Amino acid sequence: MTAPQVQPPAKLLMIVFEAHDEWEGIPLHEALAQTLEERGIAGATALRGVSGYGAHHRLRSKGLLEPSHEPMTLLVVDNEAKLRDVVPILRPMVAEGVFVLLDAEVMSVS
C-alpha cells in the first residue's frame, strides 16, 4: 500500500491534550488518528510528553501516586485545505487542548 501524497502547500497540525483523555471510551489519540485515517489524511503520529503546561498554567507531568496528566501531542501532516476541512470534526473531540497549524515541507524518504 502506498502512502497518500501531500499536495502543496503542506502543513503540520499539532493537537495538544492530556494523555489520559478519551473519546467515546477509547484513548483520544486513537480516536483522533482513526478519524483522520477515515478521512484520507496523509499521516499522523502521537507523541507522549514528559511535562508541560497550557492556558491554565498548571504543570502537567506523570506522577507516581496521582493519575497521569502527561501531555500528548498528535502531529498531523497533509495539505492545508484537507487539514482545515478536518479541524471542525476534530475540535469537539478535544475537550481541553490546543490546535496549532504550521507551515511544513514534506520530504520523501522512499
Buried (B, 14 or more C-beta within 10 A) or exposed (E): EEEBEBEEEBBBBBBBBBBEBBBEEEBBBEBBBEBBEEEEBBBBEBEEBEEBEBEEEEEBBBEEEEEEBBBBBBBBBBBBEBBEEBBEEBEEBBEEBEBEBEEBEBEEEE
